Amino acid sequence: MKHIKIIVEKHSDGYVAYPLGLRGAVVGQGDTYEEALSDVRSAIAFHVESFGAEVLEGQDDVLEAFVAEAGV
């Protein structure tokens, strides 16, 4: 079992979740934090089933993730 860090964002209309360090685009969503996390777990499993375990291999593990804000 590989552990993957997942970002969960809260928006005005629900939650969006996506994994870090996974090859390909995978996103989950839900009305609650738990629903978004469950949805992205399911999306990750489907992604691995569709494209193979290689999507989990060959990349450095994300050790930490930070949220920063900058004016642009």
Secondary structure, DSSP 8 states (H G I E B T S, - for coil): -----EEEEEETTEEEEEESS-SS---EEESSHHHHHHHHHHHHHHHHHHH-GGGGSSS-------------
